[in-house]
Amino acid sequence: MSAAKRRRKPKKPKLKEIPLIRKKPSESIKGDSFFQSTPVWKFGLIDMDGKWGWEKITTKQLADALAKVKNFEKQKWSEILNATHGRDNKSKHHRVSTERVCGEAQKRLADRKLDDLQELFSLRLSAKIRIWGKLENEVFHFIWFDPEHTVCPSLKK
């Protein structure tokens, strides 16, 4: 075999025509589309022990909480985040910096190796009752059940 034949470039196949693509890739939910999505629930971070552990919840409280969570599924995150209460139109459901939660809650996060969280999300079920979790895109990760509003008590005027 001659040296010229050995140094040839490898052959590349050529397309006779461009194939027709019928499938479209699905979009992941990010940015503005978050507000148009409905909630997704995850329970992997749920805290069963401690002051706000789910093991302490009564049957009635659980039934009431599940009914309200079920109703959230009918709403978009934009509707949930824009829900207000009181004369000053405070948001019912909102993000809270972990620096603002009580010391006991901060310690509990550290004990559960969740102290890297920058913020928690509070879902208001009633004047006192809150569910606390981590909001990641449209996914709410349940952590605590707070029947007395003690994780981050509101500052009275």
C-alpha positions, 0 to 999 in steps of 0.5 A: 500500500502506498503512503498516499493511500494511508494518509487519506482523511477518513470518510464522512457520511453525507446527508441526502436530505435533512430528516423531518423532526416531529417531536419537540423537547419538553421545557423544564419549569424555570423563571416565569413559567414557575408562576404559571405552574401548580404545586408539586408536593414532596415529603422526603425532608419531612421532620417527624420529631421535634417541636414541629414534628408531624408525629404530634399532629392530631387526626383533625389537624391532619385532615384539615391540613390535607384539605387545604393542601389539596385546594392549593393544587387547584391554584397556580403559584402566582395565585398562592403567592399573591393571596393576602390577608388583613387590612395591610394586605400581607401575603399569606404564603411567603419565603422567610430567611432562615436567619429570621426563624427562631433559634430553636428552628435554626438548631433543628435545621442544623441537627437535620443537616438542613442548615445550608438552606437560605430560606424556608417557605411558609404556607398559612393554613389559618391565623396560627397554623403554618406548614413550613418547607423548602420551595424549589421551582414548583416543588414544595418539600414539607418539613414542619407542621407549626400549629402555634405559629412559633417557627417565626412568630410575627412581630406585633405592632 
